[in-house]
Amino acid sequence: MNDAVIIGLGLALVASSKPIPWGAGWMWPVPSATFDGAGYPAVVSQGFHAPAHMGVDIVYRRRSRKDRPEYPSGSTNGSPMHFAPPGVPVFAAKAGTVWSVTKSPRGWSVVINHGAPFATFYQHMDSVIVAKGMPVIAGTMLGTMGWDPLDAQRLRHLHFAVWYNGHGDSASVDPAGVIGKWTRPPLTWKA
């Protein structure tokens, strides 16, 4: 196949893909935090990179490498430019029903069915306080942030995925274009 045909097929695929109808009612699944009066909004530390990383990782960003020394780099609570202390709450990103709560070698995970076409997946949680079948609204606390025991860094973070028209990695979509517009939880978490 020549380059022109490959490029043409690629353009046809892009042209035929429809934008995702995100709609309203979305909220960040991790609250902003306050430490000693300083505010830290939750940020995406690792973006969506198909097929290796089918979601986004959410933590807090340091202002400098020396910021927040109580959460040292190389520990479960810190990397050179990010940190997440124990006990950070994880919230439902949209209203729906808890579809599953599972404990795996990668920590606790929760899936919420938001009604067709969306579901959300929350992974590497340290604890959960919801149960299968429970209705939730955006901002309902699901549990607390943990880390991936299978990852050598073991950095505390939330792996968050949005599933569109299906479930699992094959249905994951990148929220990067919209997550910045989502409402921040009204609760500010304090260490």
N, C-alpha and C positions, 0 to 999 in steps of 0.2 A: 504494500500500500504506500502511495507516495505522500509527501508532507502536505500537499494541498488537500487531499482527501481526508487525512487525519484532522487537519485544522477545520475543515468544513464540518466533519462529524462533531467535533468539539463545540463549534459555534451552534450547531443545531440543537445539541443537548442543552446548552446554556439558554438558548432562546426558548426552548420548550419547557424549561423549569419555571414553575410558578412561585411567586413569593409566598413565604409562610404567613398565614393569617394569625399573627400572634394575639391580637385582641388586647383587651384591658385586663386589669386585675393581677398583674405579675408583681412580685416582690423579691428583693434579694433574700437568699436563704440564710445569710449570716448577717448579724447586726453590726453597726459601727461600734467601736469600743472607745472607752475613755480610760486613760492611765495617767494618774497624777494631773488631771485636768486637761491633758492633751488628747485631742480627738484623732481616731484612726478609722477611716472607712474600710470596710472589707473590700478586697481587690481580687481580681483574677491573677493568680501567680503563674499558672500554666494554662495556655489556651487549648482549644480544640485542634487536634492534629490527626485527622483520619489517616490510616486505620489504627495507629498506635495509641492515641489518646482520645477516646470518644466522649469527651465531656470537658469541663473546666475545673481547675482546682482553685479554691477560695481560701485566703488567709488575710493577714494584715501586713502592710508594707512598712519597713523601717524608714525613718527619715534619713538615716545615715547608718554606716556599718556599726557605729558605737551606740546607736539608739536602742533602748530597751535591753540593757545588759543582763537583766534578770532572766531573760529568755535567750541564753547563749547560742550562737551559731554552732551547729554540729550536734545539738541536743534535739530531743523530740519536740521541743518548743521553739526551735529557731534554726534558720539558715542565714547565710550572709546578709540577705536583704529582706527576709520575711520572718514573721513570728506568729505563734498562736499558743496562748497559754491553756492550761487545762480548764475545762468547764465552759468553753465557748458554746452558746446555744445554737442549734440548727433549727430553722423555721421552714414551714411549708411555703413554697414559692407561689402557690395559687390554690384556690379552693378546690376541693375534691374529696376523694375517699381513699384511705390507706388500702392499697392493693396487697402489699406484702411487707413483712418485717422479717429479716433473715440474718442469722449470725453465720459468718463464713470465715475462712482464714484471713480475709482482708478487712475484718471488722464487721460491725453491724451495718446493714443497709435497709433503706426504706424506699418503697415505690408508691407513688401517689397517682391514681387515675383521676385526671381532671375532666373526663368526658372527651369523646372524640373531638379532635384528633390528638390530644396531648396527654402525656404522662411525664412525671419527673422521677429521677433516681438520685438518691443521696447515699454516698458510700464512705467508708472509713470512720463510722461513728463509734464513739467510745461507749455510749449508752443510748437507749431509746425509751420513750415514755408513751408511745402510741401503740395501737394494736390493729391487726388486720380488720378491715370493715369499718373503722372509725372515720366519721366525717371530719374534715378539717377546713378551716378557712385560711386564706393567705395570712401568714404570721403565726399560725399555731406552732408551738414548740414541739419538735419531733424527738429531740434528744440533745446530746452534746457531741462536739467535734472530737474525732480521734485521729488515728494515723493508720497507714497500711503496714501491718506486720511483715508483709512479704517484700516491702521496699527497703533497700539497704539504708536509706536516709532516715526512715521512720519519722519524717516530719509531720507534725499534726496539721491537718488541713481537711477541707471537705471536698470530695470529688462529687461534682454536680453535673447531671446530664438531663437534657430535655429530649424526650422521645416523641416523634411526630409520625402519626399513622402507623403505629406498630410498637414493638417493645424490644429492648436490648440494643446492643451496639449497632445493629443494622438499621435501626430507626433513629439513632442519635443525630441531632442537628446542632449546629453551632449557634449559641445564643449571643455571640460577640456583637452583632449589629444592633441588638436591642437591650441587652442587660444593663447598659449604662443609663437607660431611660426608665428602668423599673424603679418602683418606690423602695425607699430604704425603710426597714422596720422602724416603728416609732420607738421601740426600746433601744437604748444605748447600753451596751454591756459594760460593766465596770469590773476591773480585776480586783 
